[in-house]
Amino acid sequence: MTIHEPMTMATDYALAALGVWCAFRVFDKNEYTRWCWALAFAALAAAALFGGTWHGFVQSDLLWKATVLCAGIASFGMVAGSAFATLSGAMRNAVIGLALGKLGIYSAWMLRRDEFIFVVVDTGVAFALVALLHLWRFNGWILAGVAVSVVAALVQASGFALHRHFNHNDLYHVIQIGAMFLLYRGARRLSDAGAPTPALPAA
């Protein structure tokens, strides 16, 4: 079987593996915050797995739709998880409702579109909300993860390549691996608003 873009596939699969690990480590059945962040990491893992398969083996419309829709679910999970951790009452419900509405509009839009720019826009809006929420209830790890994710997106959009066999998509994935780990470190320190922050190991 021919592998069309082996390095892009490999870096996507590495991102997927990290996403699964992060989802498993973050999940806590007693915390809505952790549920949502685990969903975000799992959806990112699925998007990377589908995207890597699309780049590596078969460029089917169905596989691409699955990729972009999972990216939207990941954006929802990050915003909802951040809302549970930083807000309460009507304000929290409003932000989660906004995230659900955004997911619905994005999903309906992407069922009729294929351009990756719409994924970038949706993710950018989600990261802006996440950053605002964690400036409100400060979490430096998550803010760093957002910042590195923005750098990754700029690199991907620039088309910059380190080598003809290591293009802008590959570099984007590698930078995003670092961003995902930073987000994971931040998410491990979150709990539902009003609950005590759990004591956690350094890892």
C-alpha positions in Angstrom: 0.0 0.0 0.0 1.4 3.4 -0.9 1.7 6.0 1.8 1.1 9.4 0.3 2.5 11.7 3.0 4.4 9.5 5.5 5.7 12.2 7.7 2.4 14.0 8.0 0.7 10.7 8.8 3.3 9.9 11.4 3.1 13.2 13.2 -0.7 13.1 13.1 -0.6 9.7 14.6 1.8 10.8 17.3 -0.6 13.7 18.1 -3.5 11.2 18.3 -1.5 8.9 20.7 -0.8 11.9 23.0 -4.5 12.9 22.8 -5.6 9.5 24.0 -3.1 9.5 26.9 -4.2 13.0 27.9 -7.9 12.1 27.8 -7.2 9.0 30.0 -5.2 10.9 32.5 -7.5 14.0 32.8 -10.8 12.1 33.1 -12.5 12.2 36.4 -16.1 10.9 36.6 -16.9 13.2 39.5 -15.9 16.5 37.8 -17.8 18.0 34.9 -14.7 20.1 34.1 -12.6 16.9 33.7 -15.3 15.2 31.6 -15.2 18.0 29.1 -11.5 18.3 28.9 -11.2 14.5 28.5 -13.8 14.8 25.6 -11.7 17.6 24.1 -8.5 15.5 24.2 -10.3 12.4 22.9 -11.8 14.4 20.0 -8.4 15.9 19.2 -7.0 12.4 19.1 -9.8 11.2 16.8 -9.3 14.2 14.5 -5.5 13.5 14.3 -6.1 9.8 13.7 -8.6 10.5 10.9 -6.5 13.3 9.5 -3.3 11.1 9.5 -5.2 8.4 7.7 -6.5 10.9 5.2 -3.0 12.2 4.5 -1.4 8.8 4.5 -3.8 6.3 2.9 -7.1 7.4 1.5 -8.3 10.9 0.8 -12.1 10.3 1.1 -14.7 12.9 1.7 -16.2 10.9 4.6 -12.8 10.7 6.4 -12.2 14.4 6.0 -15.7 15.2 7.3 -15.0 13.1 10.4 -11.7 15.0 10.9 -13.2 18.4 10.8 -16.3 17.5 12.9 -14.1 16.0 15.6 -12.1 19.2 15.7 -15.3 21.1 16.4 -16.2 18.7 19.2 -12.7 19.3 20.7 -13.3 23.1 20.6 -16.6 22.6 22.4 -15.0 20.4 25.1 -12.3 23.0 25.8 -14.7 25.9 26.2 -17.3 23.9 28.2 -14.5 22.5 30.5 -13.1 26.0 31.0 -16.6 27.3 31.8 -17.2 24.6 34.4 -13.9 25.4 36.0 -14.1 29.2 36.1 -17.8 30.2 36.3 -21.0 29.3 38.0 -24.7 29.8 37.8 -26.3 31.7 34.9 -23.0 32.9 33.5 -21.6 29.3 33.2 -24.8 28.1 31.6 -24.7 31.0 29.1 -21.1 30.2 28.0 -21.8 26.4 27.7 -25.0 27.3 25.7 -22.8 29.5 23.5 -20.3 26.6 23.0 -23.2 24.2 22.1 -24.6 26.7 19.7 -21.2 27.3 18.1 -20.8 23.5 17.7 -24.2 23.2 16.0 -23.5 26.0 13.6 -20.0 24.8 12.8 -21.1 21.2 12.3 -23.9 22.2 9.9 -21.6 24.5 8.0 -18.8 21.9 7.7 -21.2 19.3 6.4 -21.4 21.4 3.3 -17.8 22.7 3.2 -14.3 21.2 3.2 -12.0 24.2 3.6 -9.6 23.9 6.6 -9.8 27.7 7.2 -13.2 27.2 8.8 -11.6 24.7 11.3 -9.0 27.4 12.1 -11.7 30.0 12.6 -13.8 27.8 14.9 -10.7 26.7 16.9 -9.5 30.3 17.1 -12.9 31.5 18.6 -12.7 28.6 21.1 -9.1 29.4 22.1 -10.1 33.1 22.6 -12.9 32.1 25.0 -10.6 29.6 26.8 -7.9 32.3 27.2 -10.4 34.8 28.6 -11.8 32.3 31.1 -8.4 31.3 32.4 -7.2 34.9 32.6 -10.3 35.4 34.8 -9.4 32.4 37.0 -5.7 32.2 36.2 -4.2 29.0 34.8 -0.8 29.7 33.3 -0.4 26.2 31.8 -3.6 26.5 29.7 -2.7 30.1 28.7 0.7 28.8 27.5 -1.0 25.9 25.6 -3.3 28.4 23.9 -0.3 30.6 23.0 1.7 27.7 21.6 -1.4 26.5 19.6 -1.6 30.0 18.0 2.1 29.7 17.0 1.4 26.3 15.5 -1.5 27.6 13.5 0.6 30.5 12.2 3.3 28.1 11.1 0.8 25.9 9.4 -0.8 28.9 7.6 2.6 30.3 6.5 3.6 27.2 4.6 7.0 27.2 6.2 8.8 23.8 5.8 12.1 22.7 7.4 12.7 20.2 4.6 10.9 18.9 1.6 10.1 15.8 3.6 9.1 17.8 6.7 6.5 20.3 5.5 4.4 23.0 7.3 1.8 20.4 8.3 4.4 18.2 10.0 5.9 21.1 11.8 2.4 22.2 12.9 1.7 18.8 14.4 5.0 18.8 16.3 4.4 22.2 17.8 0.8 21.2 18.6 2.1 18.2 20.5 3.8 20.6 22.8 0.7 22.7 23.0 -1.4 19.7 23.9 0.9 18.7 26.7 0.7 22.3 28.2 -3.1 22.2 28.0 -3.0 18.8 29.7 -0.9 20.1 32.5 -3.4 22.9 33.0 -6.5 20.7 32.8 -5.0 18.4 35.4 -5.2 21.3 37.9 -8.8 22.2 37.2 -11.9 21.3 39.2 -15.5 22.4 39.1 -15.9 26.0 40.3 -16.6 26.1 44.0 -14.8 22.8 44.6 -11.3 22.6 46.2 -8.4 22.2 43.8 -7.2 18.6 44.0 -3.6 17.8 45.0 -1.9 16.4 42.0 1.4 14.8 41.2 4.0 16.8 39.2 3.6 14.7 36.0 
